[in-house]
Amino acid sequence: MKNKKSLGAKIKAYREFRMISLEDLAFKADLDTKQLERIEGKGVVPSLGHLIKITRALGVRIGTFLDDQGQIGPVVVKAGEEKAALSFSTKDDSAREHLSFYSLAQDKTGRHMEPFMIEMEPSNHSDYKLSSHEGEEFIYVLEGEVEINYGKELYQLKVGDSIYLDSVVAHNVHATGHKKARVLGVVYYPL
C-alpha cells in the first residue's frame, strides 16, 4: 500500500465501475454512509472487519485493495522487506490506531489467505473496540505480550503462544504492558 488515499481511491473506483452508489455500498457493507465517504474521500482506513465487509459487498477479495501485483507462483518476502505498513482504524474516529499491518503476500494473485506481520503499540488506557467479520484468524506472538478479547473471554498470549479464532465472534487484539508487540497474523475469509 503506497498511501492511505490509494485504498479509498480503489474502493471508490470499484464501486463506480460496478455502478453502486455510495449509499448502496454503505448499506450492503453495514457501514455508515459518512464513514464510507471518509474512507473514499479523506483516506481514512477502515478496520479490517469493515474492509472485509466492503470487499464482500463489492464481490472482490481483500487483496484487490492491498496492491495485488499478479504473481502466480510462490511469493517470497525476505526479512525487513515487508510491504509498507497499513494501519486500520475503527468506526469510532476517537479511537487510537494501534495496529500496523505489513503484508507478507501482497504480490500473490488468487490468494485466499492474508498473512500479515502486525505491530501493536501499547496504551495506558483501554480504548479498544471489539469488531467482527466473516472468516478465521490465526495469530502467533513473536515479540511482547498480547491480550485478546474474544466474545466474553479474555486471553493473554506471550512469545511463542498462538490462537486460532472464528472472526465472526466480536474480538480485539492489542498489546499489553508498556512494550510494543509483534505478531504473525493470517486472516482467511470465504468469498
Stockholm file with secondary structure:
# STOCKHOLM 1.0

chainA/1-191         MKNKKSLGAKIKAYREFRMISLEDLAFKADLDTKQLERIEGKGVVPSLGHLIKITRALGVRIGTFLDDQGQIGPVVVKAGEEKAALSFSTKDDSAREHLSFYSLAQDKTGRHMEPFMIEMEPSNHSDYKLSSHEGEEFIYVLEGEVEINYGKELYQLKVGDSIYLDSVVAHNVHATGHKKARVLGVVYYPL
#=GR chainA/1-191 SS CCCHHHHHHHHHHHHHHTTCCHHHHHHHTTCCHHHHHHHHHHCCCCCHHHHHHHHHHHTCCGGGGTTCCCBCSCCCCCTTCCCCCEECCCSSTTSCCCEEEEESSTTBTTCSEEEEEEEECCCSSCCCCCBCCSSEEEEEEEESCEEEEETTEEEEECTTCEEEEETTSCEEEEECTTSCEEEEEEEECCC
#=GC SS_cons         CCCHHHHHHHHHHHHHHTTCCHHHHHHHTTCCHHHHHHHHHHCCCCCHHHHHHHHHHHTCCGGGGTTCCCBCSCCCCCTTCCCCCEECCCSSTTSCCCEEEEESSTTBTTCSEEEEEEEECCCSSCCCCCBCCSSEEEEEEEESCEEEEETTEEEEECTTCEEEEETTSCEEEEECTTSCEEEEEEEECCC
//
